[in-house]
Amino acid sequence: MSIALVIYIVESQIPVLFPGIKLGLANIISLAALILLGWKDALLIMLLRTLLGSIFGGSMSAFMFSIAGGLLSNIVMIILYKNFKNSMSLWTVSICGAIFHNIGQLLVASFVVQDLRIYIYLPILLISAVLTGYFIGLCTKFLTTHLDKVPILKEVTSKHS
């Protein structure tokens, strides 16, 4: 969880090119937790990372956007991974998570600004979600493949399989 939090805080300091678009590097840890530890730990990591990240480096509005996107994306990734892990690639699961993260954030934004025209921004967010989701999925695959070789983690992950 602490690794995800540090990545989240460091990434929040990187300037964004477009509002609401960033890599989401901390999601590598959440997705790896889903694979290696199970859905409960993955969800707990996302919840704690979002809460503590907002306390240490954000605001209440940042928390609202992050928690909505995080919950929606994690629920989608959990469902997809649990039901389709043998037939769906990890980057596809990650892309779907990124898409639903953006949808969750847009739901909050439309509520805050009281204007459905905010959804005009959706095509740009979807393109970024495909790109960033693919990248996060590849990084997670690389990480889990190599973490699976660490002897102490084999014990932990075998209990969750």
N, C-alpha and C positions, 0 to 999 in steps of 0.2 A: 504494500500500500504506500509506503514511504517513497519508493521509487516513482510511482505514478504521480504522487503529490509534487515531488521535486520537478519532474518533467513538466507537469501542468503549470507550475508557477514560473519556471524558466520560459516556457513557450508563451506565457501570457505577456512577457516583457518584449517579445519580438513584434515589431510593427506589422500590421496587416495591410495588404494591398487593397482588399475590398472588405467592407464591414461584414463581420460574421464568418469570414473564411480564414481558416487556419488548418494546419496539418492534423492536429489532434493526436500528437505523438503519445500522450499518456494512454490513449486507447490501445496501444500495443500491449501495455501491461494488463488492462482489463480483458482484452481478448485472449491473451496468454493465460490469464487466470481462469477464464471460462474453459479453456481446453485442458489445462493441467490440474485445476483444483475443483472445478464445477461451477454451476450457475450461481449458487448462493454466495460464494466467495467473490465471484466476478461482480455481482451486484453490490455487495458490501464495499468492495474496493472503489467502485464508481461513486457510490453515495458518500463515502468518507472523503474521497479525493475532491469531490465537488464542494462539499461543505467546508472542509479545511482550506481548500484552494480559494474559495470565496472569502473566507475569514482573513487569510494571510495576504491575498493579493487581488482581491476583487471588491465587489459591492453586492448589495442585495439584488440589483437588477441582473448582474452577472450570474448570481446564484440562480435566479429564476430561469434564465435562458439555459444555463448549463444543466440544471436538474431536469427540466422538461426534455431537452434533447437527449440527455444521458439516460434517463429512464426509458424513453421510447426506443432509442437505439439499442439499449441493452436487452430489453424485452424481445425485440425483433431478432437480435443475434442469438439469444438464448433459444428461442423457438426454432430458428433455422438450424443452429448447430445441433441441438438435441434430436431433431427429426430428420435432418438431411446431411449429417457430417460425412457420410459415406458416398454421397452423390453430388455434393456441392463443394466447390473449392473454398478455401479459407478467405481468399480475397473477395469472393462473391458475398460471403457472409459479412465481411467487413464493409463492402460497398453498400449493402442493404442497411447496415447499421449507420453508416455515414449519411445516407439519404434520409433515414428516419430521424436522425439527430437534427438535421436541418429542418425537417418538417416540424419537429417539436419546438425548435426555436422560433419558427415562423408563427406557430400557434400562439406562443407567448407574445411575440411582437404584434400580431394582429389584435390581441386582447389589450395590450398596453396602448397602442396608438389608435385603437378603435376604428381601424380602416382595413378593409379586405384587400385594398390595392397593394398592400405589402407583398402579396403573393406574386406580383409581377416579377419580383426578385427570384422566384423559385427556379426558373431555368438556369440562371447563373449558379445558384447554390447546388443544383443537381449535377451540373458539369463538374463543379469542384468536388462534390461528394464522390463521384465516380473516380476521379483522379486521386484524391487523398485516401479514399477507402481502399483502392487497389494498392497504393503504397503501404498503408498500414497493414493490410492483409499480408503482403509480401514480407514485411519486416517481422510480423508476428510468426509467420511460418518459419522464417530463419531462426528467430529466437527460440521457439518451442522445439525445433529440431535439435538445436544445440543444448538447450537446457535439459532435454530428455536424456542427454548423455552424462549429466552430473549425478553421481551415485546417490547422494542424499535426497535429491529430488525424485529419483525413481521410487523410493519408498513412499514419499508423500503422494505422488501422482498415482501410484498403483492402488492406493486406498480409495481414490476418487474415481477410478475407472469402472 
